[in-house]
């Protein structure tokens, strides 16, 4: 839409105008170890949530080298930008500390609720522009600058949108609760199934 075609009271923002921080980390490859701080990349995202079942680890010293200018925090949003594009998830407090691979972008929110930004990132509109800006080298990728400049049409006065944030917060909480229940049930299944096969427990 051109400026003259926008509905009255709306305007085009760049994505960078709506958040506090859009950052990768430098392309430094830390040494992996057997167990310490999770080193998360795009493969660790499943069903829009973080799956640490097959994650690699780094030491605390390497973690400080990876995140020497910023650190991942609770409710940061991560979105993949290299090879696998457009996987989105939100960091839970229980998942910290974790290190973020450079194929992800870390987004910190301040102007609008992170739940609202999460759904914005998952929208067809954002997906369209995300893939429109992708480039091809050895693998597909999108630059930080291209993500920052993605156009978003919202009310001129963002306070009008903030009044509706509760809808997004409630919906996100339901999604997270459902995911946590699925994880609990899956864990119970994995624990009981071998016992059932061995006859250690019976279905009544």
N, C-alpha and C positions, 0 to 999 in steps of 0.2 A: 504494500500500500504506500502511495505517496503521501506527503504531508497534508495535501488537500483532500485526500480520500479517507482520512482517519475519522472515526466517530468523534463527535464533540466531547471534549473532556478527556481524551486519550492522547498518548504520544508514544513515539518510538524511543526506547532506551537501548543502550548497549548493555550486554549482560554484565560487564564490569561495573556499571553504575548501580547494580542491585546488590552487590556483595562486598565484603571487606577485603577478601584475599583470594586470588586465583594463582596457585603456585604448583610447579613440579619441584623436583630436587635435581641437582646436577647429575649428569650421567656417570656417576662413580659406582663401580661394582664392588660392594663390600664382600669380604670373605665370609662364606657360609659356615655355620657350625651346627652341631647336632640339636642343641636346644638352648634357647635364650629368648631373644626378642623376635617376634614374628616379622618377616620381611615380605610384605604383601604386594602381589602383582595382580594383573587382570584375571589370571586363571583361578584366583581364590574367590571370585565372585560367582555365586550360584543363586538363581532365583532372586536376584536383586539384594542379596545379603552376603555377608562375609562368611566364607567357609575356611576354617583353619585346619581342616583335617589333612591337607597335603601341602602345608606351608613350609618354606625354608626359614632358617633363623640366622641372626647375626648377633655379635657381642654388643655389650653396652658401649664399648669404645667405638666400634664401627657405627653404632646407632648415632652417636654424637657427631661423627664425621658426616653421616648421611644428612642429618637434620641440624646442621650448625647454624642455620638462620631462621628456621621455624620448626615447630613440632606438631605432629598430629594430635588433635584434641577431641574430646567427646563432642558429638554432634557435628563434626566436620563432615562434609560430603565429598566423596571421592568418585571420579568418573574416569574411565579408561580412555586413553588417547592414542595408543600405538598398538598396531596389530589387531587386537580385539577392541573395537570402538564402542563407546556409549554404554558400558556397564556402569551402573550407578548404585552406590550404597552409602549408608550413614554409619559413622563409627560409634559403637556403643562404649560406655565407660568400662564394661567388663573386658573389652578387647584390648585395652591399653596396658602397657605401652606397645606400640607397633611401629614399624618403619614402612615407609611407602616407596615403592619402586617408581622410577622416573616415567614409566608408562602410564602413570595415573596423574590426575590433577587433583590437588587438594583445594577445597572451597570452604572458606569460613564466612559465615553469615552474620550480619549485624542489623541491616536496614529492615529486612523481612525475616520471618521465622524460617528456620532451616527446613521445616516440614513443607512449607509452601515452595521454597526453592527446589526441594527434592522432586515435587510433582511437576514443577516447571521443566526441570531437566529431563523428565521422563515423557514430556508431551511430544506429540507428533510434530509440532512446530519446531521445537528445539532439535529433535532428531533430524528433520529435513535440513536445517541449516548446518548442523554438525557434520552430516555426510556431504553436503554441498561444498564444504570447505576442506574436505580431506585431501591429502596429497599422497603420492605413491613413490616410494623409493624401493628398498628391499621389501618393505611392508607398508601397509597403509598407516597414516598418522595425521594428526591435526596439531597445529601449533597453538601455543598459549595465546598469542595475539589474535588468532582467528576465533578462538573460543570467546575471548574478551569482547570481540566486536559483534557477536551474534545479536541481531535485532530482536527486541522483545516489546510487544505492544501492551501497555498497561495504562491505568488511569494517570492523568497528570499529577494528581495529588495522591501519593502512595498511602497516605493515611486512610483513604477510602478502602484500599485493599487490606490494610492491616486490621480493619474492623471485621473482615471475613476470615482472618487467619485461623480462628477456632475450628472452622470446618476442616481445614487441611490438617491441623494438629490432631483432631479426633480421628480422622481417617487414617493418618499415618500410625497412630497408636494402635488402632485395630489391626492394621497390617503387621506391625511388629509383634503384637500379642499372638496373632495367629501363627506367625513364623516360629515364635518361641514354643508354642504348644506342639507344633509339628516336630521341632527338634527334640522335645522331651519324649514324645511318642516314638520317634525313630530310635532314640537311645534305648528306651524300654524294650522295643521290638528286638533290637540287636542283642540285648542282654538275655532276653527270654528265649529267643528262637533256638540257640544252641542247646539250652537246657531242655527245651521241648523235644528236640530231635534225639537227645540222649535219654529221654524218659524221666528226667529229673523233676519235671513239672508236668501236670496234666491239665487239660482244658475241661472244665466242669460245665 
